[in-house]
Amino acid sequence: MPPSTSGQTAPDRARQLTVYLEAVCALDAEPAVATGVTSEPERLRAILDRPEFARARQRNSDLLTRLLRELQTWLEGLFESRGAQGFAVATRAVMLGVALSVVLFGVLRVRWRRSRKPVAAQGVEGEAAPLELDTPGEHLGRARTALETEDAREAIREGLLGLLSTLEQRKLARPDRVKTNRELAAELPTRGAPARVTGEVERLVGWYDQAFYSLEPVSREEAARFVESVEQLHGTLAEGRP
């Protein structure tokens, strides 16, 4: 029996079966049809090659082609929708990453600027507040007065200020409230101080730091020797001797 096709009505189906049965009957009634046919498959092929079955084959072929086309269209739409969705997700992720990077960069830049301001202000204040000194003679005079009143600690303090004032007058040092005495002494060679002067200043400031910041009392004799050494160095530099 020939198969029915999609959308075939009952009259069409009846007509198809009638044609098929007539063909079968004609095949049995006419031996000439089997002329040259030696097997059952060849007889069946000869029947199907008749014009009345061509329309059925064409309908079946059109149906299969339409199904394949619909399947292809559905698959293409599926892949396109997934690709578009994946591209949209990737684009959103990239834009979000860029936005977060910009925000993080801005926050770090603001914090860096804020951290620089206190440091810069501190540096300006340190430079704007140098150590104000009197003349070497005034400091050494007060040192002698302190020795007479048995105030050895005040005497060596005024003696050190006299030493720093002498170095400042000779442009060998620029005393301020930030640098230590040892740092000032270490800068003397870079400012053109002779080696003898540098060595003497290092010895004096080293003894002063040890004596003044110690818990032990400073004797009058040690304070007097310190003041005398400062006076001698001041005289040497004032005369311009190395």
RODOTI-107135 format. One record per residue (C-alpha): residue number from 1; residue in one letter; x, y, z. Coordinates in Angstrom, 1 decimal, m for minus. Example, Ala and Ser with C-alpha at 12.3 -4.5 7.8 and 13.67 -1.06 7.14 Angstrom:
<sites>
SITE     k   r     east    north       up
SITE     1   A     12.3     m4.5      7.8
SITE     2   S     13.7     m1.1      7.1
</sites>
This chain:
<sites>
SITE     k   r     east    north       up
SITE     1   M      0.0      0.0      0.0
SITE     2   P      1.3      3.5     m0.8
SITE     3   P      1.9      5.7      2.3
SITE     4   S     m0.4      8.7      2.8
SITE     5   T      1.1     12.2      2.7
SITE     6   S      0.7     15.1      5.2
SITE     7   G     m2.4     17.1      4.6
SITE     8   Q     m4.0     14.5      2.3
SITE     9   T     m7.8     14.5      2.3
SITE    10   A    m10.0     11.4      2.3
SITE    11   P    m11.0     11.7     m1.4
SITE    12   D     m7.3     12.1     m2.4
SITE    13   R     m6.4      9.0     m0.3
SITE    14   A     m9.2      7.0     m1.9
SITE    15   R     m8.1      8.1     m5.4
SITE    16   Q     m4.5      7.2     m4.6
SITE    17   L     m5.5      3.7     m3.4
SITE    18   T     m7.8      3.2     m6.5
SITE    19   V     m4.9      4.0     m8.8
SITE    20   Y     m2.6      1.7     m6.9
SITE    21   L     m5.1     m1.2     m7.0
SITE    22   E     m5.8     m0.7    m10.7
SITE    23   A     m2.1     m0.8    m11.3
SITE    24   V     m1.7     m4.0     m9.4
SITE    25   C     m4.6     m5.6    m11.2
SITE    26   A     m3.2     m4.5    m14.6
SITE    27   L      0.1     m5.9    m13.6
SITE    28   D     m1.4     m9.3    m12.9
SITE    29   A     m3.6     m9.2    m16.1
SITE    30   E     m0.8     m8.1    m18.5
SITE    31   P      2.1    m10.4    m18.6
SITE    32   A      3.9     m8.1    m21.0
SITE    33   V      4.6     m5.7    m18.2
SITE    34   A      6.9     m8.2    m16.7
SITE    35   T      8.9     m8.5    m20.0
SITE    36   G     12.5     m8.3    m19.1
SITE    37   V     11.8     m8.3    m15.3
SITE    38   T     13.5    m11.3    m13.7
SITE    39   S     13.1    m10.6    m10.0
SITE    40   E     10.6     m9.1     m7.5
SITE    41   P     12.6     m6.0     m6.7
SITE    42   E     12.8     m5.1    m10.4
SITE    43   R      9.0     m5.6    m10.7
SITE    44   L      8.4     m3.3     m7.8
SITE    45   R     10.8     m0.7     m9.2
SITE    46   A      9.0     m0.8    m12.5
SITE    47   I      5.6     m0.3    m10.8
SITE    48   L      6.9      2.7     m8.8
SITE    49   D      8.4      4.3    m11.9
SITE    50   R      5.0      4.6    m13.4
SITE    51   P      3.6      8.2    m13.8
SITE    52   E      0.7      7.7    m11.3
SITE    53   F      3.3      7.3     m8.4
SITE    54   A      5.5     10.3     m9.4
SITE    55   R      3.2     12.7     m7.6
SITE    56   A      3.4     10.7     m4.3
SITE    57   R      7.2     10.7     m4.5
SITE    58   Q      7.3     14.4     m5.2
SITE    59   R      5.1     15.1     m2.1
SITE    60   N      7.3     13.0      0.1
SITE    61   S     10.4     14.7     m1.2
SITE    62   D      8.9     18.1     m0.6
SITE    63   L      7.9     17.2      2.9
SITE    64   L     11.3     16.0      3.8
SITE    65   T     13.0     19.1      2.3
SITE    66   R     10.6     21.4      4.3
SITE    67   L     11.4     19.6      7.5
SITE    68   L     15.1     19.8      7.0
SITE    69   R     14.8     23.5      6.2
SITE    70   E     12.7     24.2      9.3
SITE    71   L     15.3     22.3     11.4
SITE    72   Q     18.1     24.3      9.9
SITE    73   T     16.3     27.6     10.6
SITE    74   W     15.6     26.6     14.2
SITE    75   L     19.3     25.6     14.8
SITE    76   E     20.6     28.9     13.3
SITE    77   G     18.2     30.9     15.5
SITE    78   L     19.2     29.0     18.6
SITE    79   F     23.0     29.6     18.0
SITE    80   E     22.5     33.2     17.1
SITE    81   S     20.4     33.9     20.3
SITE    82   R     23.0     32.2     22.5
SITE    83   G     25.9     34.0     20.8
SITE    84   A     24.1     37.4     21.2
SITE    85   Q     23.4     36.6     24.8
SITE    86   G     27.0     35.6     25.5
SITE    87   F     28.3     38.7     23.8
SITE    88   A     26.0     40.9     25.9
SITE    89   V     27.1     39.3     29.1
SITE    90   A     30.8     39.7     28.2
SITE    91   T     30.2     43.3     27.2
SITE    92   R     28.6     44.1     30.6
SITE    93   A     31.4     42.4     32.4
SITE    94   V     34.1     44.4     30.6
SITE    95   M     32.3     47.7     31.2
SITE    96   L     31.8     46.9     34.9
SITE    97   G     35.5     46.1     35.2
SITE    98   V     36.5     49.3     33.5
SITE    99   A     34.2     51.4     35.7
SITE   100   L     35.6     49.7     38.9
SITE   101   S     39.2     50.4     37.7
SITE   102   V     38.4     54.1     37.1
SITE   103   V     36.8     54.4     40.6
SITE   104   L     39.7     52.7     42.3
SITE   105   F     42.3     54.8     40.5
SITE   106   G     40.5     58.0     41.5
SITE   107   V     40.3     56.9     45.2
SITE   108   L     44.0     56.0     45.3
SITE   109   R     45.0     59.3     43.6
SITE   110   V     42.9     61.3     46.1
SITE   111   R     44.5     59.5     49.1
SITE   112   W     48.0     60.0     47.6
SITE   113   R     47.4     63.7     47.3
SITE   114   R     46.1     64.0     50.8
SITE   115   S     49.1     62.1     52.2
SITE   116   R     51.5     64.4     50.4
SITE   117   K     50.1     67.6     51.8
SITE   118   P     51.0     67.0     55.5
SITE   119   V     54.6     66.0     54.5
SITE   120   A     55.0     69.1     52.3
SITE   121   A     53.6     71.3     55.0
SITE   122   Q     56.0     69.8     57.6
SITE   123   G     58.9     70.4     55.3
SITE   124   V     58.0     74.0     54.7
SITE   125   E     57.6     74.6     58.5
SITE   126   G     61.0     73.0     59.1
SITE   127   E     62.7     75.3     56.6
SITE   128   A     60.8     78.4     57.8
SITE   129   A     61.8     78.0     61.4
SITE   130   P     65.7     78.0     61.5
SITE   131   L     67.4     78.2     64.8
SITE   132   E     67.9     81.8     65.7
SITE   133   L     71.3     82.5     67.2
SITE   134   D     73.0     85.5     68.7
SITE   135   T     76.6     86.4     67.9
SITE   136   P     79.3     84.0     69.1
SITE   137   G     80.5     86.6     71.6
SITE   138   E     77.1     86.9     73.3
SITE   139   H     76.7     83.2     73.7
SITE   140   L     80.2     82.7     75.0
SITE   141   G     79.7     85.7     77.4
SITE   142   R     76.6     84.0     78.8
SITE   143   A     78.6     80.7     79.1
SITE   144   R     81.2     82.5     81.3
SITE   145   T     78.5     84.0     83.5
SITE   146   A     77.0     80.5     84.0
SITE   147   L     80.3     79.2     85.0
SITE   148   E     80.7     81.9     87.6
SITE   149   T     77.2     80.9     89.0
SITE   150   E     78.2     77.2     89.1
SITE   151   D     75.6     76.4     86.4
SITE   152   A     77.7     74.0     84.4
SITE   153   R     74.9     72.6     82.3
SITE   154   E     73.8     76.1     81.2
SITE   155   A     77.4     77.0     80.5
SITE   156   I     77.9     74.1     78.0
SITE   157   R     74.6     74.8     76.4
SITE   158   E     75.6     78.4     75.7
SITE   159   G     79.0     77.2     74.6
SITE   160   L     77.4     74.9     72.0
SITE   161   L     75.2     77.8     70.8
SITE   162   G     78.4     79.9     70.4
SITE   163   L     80.0     77.1     68.4
SITE   164   L     77.0     76.9     66.1
SITE   165   S     76.9     80.6     65.7
SITE   166   T     80.6     80.7     64.7
SITE   167   L     80.0     78.0     62.1
SITE   168   E     77.0     79.9     60.7
SITE   169   Q     79.0     83.1     60.4
SITE   170   R     81.6     81.3     58.4
SITE   171   K     78.9     79.7     56.3
SITE   172   L     80.0     76.3     57.3
SITE   173   A     76.7     75.2     58.7
SITE   174   R     73.1     76.3     58.8
SITE   175   P     71.7     75.2     62.2
SITE   176   D     68.0     74.5     62.4
SITE   177   R     65.6     72.7     64.8
SITE   178   V     65.5     69.5     62.7
SITE   179   K     69.1     68.5     62.2
SITE   180   T     71.1     67.0     65.1
SITE   181   N     74.5     68.2     66.2
SITE   182   R     76.2     65.1     64.6
SITE   183   E     74.4     65.8     61.3
SITE   184   L     75.6     69.4     61.3
SITE   185   A     79.2     68.2     61.9
SITE   186   A     78.9     65.6     59.1
SITE   187   E     78.0     68.4     56.6
SITE   188   L     81.1     70.4     57.3
SITE   189   P     83.3     68.8     54.6
SITE   190   T     80.7     69.4     52.0
SITE   191   R     80.6     73.1     52.9
SITE   192   G     84.4     73.5     52.6
SITE   193   A     85.5     73.1     56.2
SITE   194   P     89.1     72.1     56.8
SITE   195   A     89.7     68.6     58.1
SITE   196   R     91.1     70.0     61.4
SITE   197   V     88.0     72.1     62.0
SITE   198   T     85.7     69.2     61.1
SITE   199   G     87.5     66.9     63.6
SITE   200   E     87.4     69.5     66.4
SITE   201   V     83.7     70.1     65.9
SITE   202   E     82.9     66.4     65.9
SITE   203   R     84.8     66.0     69.1
SITE   204   L     83.1     68.9     70.8
SITE   205   V     79.5     68.0     69.8
SITE   206   G     80.2     64.3     70.7
SITE   207   W     81.3     65.3     74.2
SITE   208   Y     78.3     67.7     74.5
SITE   209   D     75.7     65.1     73.5
SITE   210   Q     77.1     62.7     76.0
SITE   211   A     77.4     65.2     78.9
SITE   212   F     74.3     67.2     78.4
SITE   213   Y     71.9     64.3     77.8
SITE   214   S     73.4     62.2     80.6
SITE   215   L     71.8     61.8     84.0
SITE   216   E     75.2     62.5     85.6
SITE   217   P     75.9     66.0     86.7
SITE   218   V     78.4     68.1     84.7
SITE   219   S     81.3     69.3     86.7
SITE   220   R     82.4     72.9     86.5
SITE   221   E     85.9     71.9     85.3
SITE   222   E     84.6     69.9     82.4
SITE   223   A     82.2     72.7     81.4
SITE   224   A     85.1     75.3     81.6
SITE   225   R     87.3     73.1     79.3
SITE   226   F     84.4     72.8     76.8
SITE   227   V     83.8     76.6     76.8
SITE   228   E     87.6     77.2     76.4
SITE   229   S     87.8     74.8     73.4
SITE   230   V     84.9     76.6     71.7
SITE   231   E     86.5     80.0     72.3
SITE   232   Q     89.8     78.7     70.8
SITE   233   L     88.0     77.3     67.7
SITE   234   H     86.1     80.6     67.4
SITE   235   G     89.3     82.6     67.5
SITE   236   T     90.9     80.3     64.9
SITE   237   L     88.0     80.7     62.4
SITE   238   A     87.7     84.4     63.1
SITE   239   E     91.4     84.9     62.1
SITE   240   G     90.9     82.7     59.1
SITE   241   R     93.5     80.1     60.1
SITE   242   P     92.9     76.5     59.0
</sites>
